[in-house]
Amino acid sequence: MPKPVSEIPPAHRRLGDQSWQSRGACRGAAADDPDLFFPDADHFERVAEAKRYCARCPVQQVCLDAALENNDRYGIWGGLTEEERDPLHVSLENRLDYGRVEAALAGRDIHLTNAERRAIVRTAYVHQADVEHLARVLKVSSEHAERLLRRARREARHRRLAEAATPLRSHQGTAVPEATLGRAA
């Protein structure tokens, strides 16, 4: 079962937490030149100057995570330009960070992708977690949490049935009994 929240380092920003911004290397620079982190893409010198601040920033990863989670499409965040972040925005919903899953199960209120939410439901099912706890973690009703757990149970049952129906696995084009897999021939 997950560790207590007190044992998990605060690697993931809590929902709505902007306190990290006060520790950013950009703090003073942005006050002097508010447009520094929102340069035109063709102003390579300005982009390079902003990225130099990011390179030495203690909260660079948190900044990038915040930009992705808040769908900030403009400016330089976490050391990346708008164009550099575009593929990350697209793939964010597929992110599956088990550290985030563990932190959420332990009670941290953090941003979760759909993939991470599904992993939480599977983990709750496997560990027979309390429906109320799952509902709190996912911020859903108890009824919805029960439906999610029933779905996880069905999916697990279907996986077991599929595995039982195919006792032989193909190994280099040849069917090999399960018991011999992993052993030298």
C-alpha angles and dihedrals in degrees: 000000000000123000119256112270091247090064095052116087112235093251092141124062115240117241110278093009110140096161090108089071092073089061094051120120087224094062098098095032093054090052091053095043114014092186095055093096093041102055125156107264090240093059095088095173092055091047090050091048092052092047090053088062090048093050091064097037118122092208099044095123093045089050091052092046090050092050092050096043092047092043092238102175100174132073134008114308126171091358095301130111123226091264093048091051096048096087090046091053089052094049098040095097089057093054112121111186110172090198088063091046091052092045092051092048089051090056106267112143100225138147112274129193121222089257090053091048090053090050090052091053092049091048091048090050094049093048093041091237121191113270091227091054091050090048091052093047094049095035092233134124120275089246091055091046089053090052090050091051091048089052090050089051091051092048091050090049091050090050091051091048092048091050091048091050092056107049092160124067124200113246114188091333094311124102110242125186113248092242092063098048113113095022124107113256 
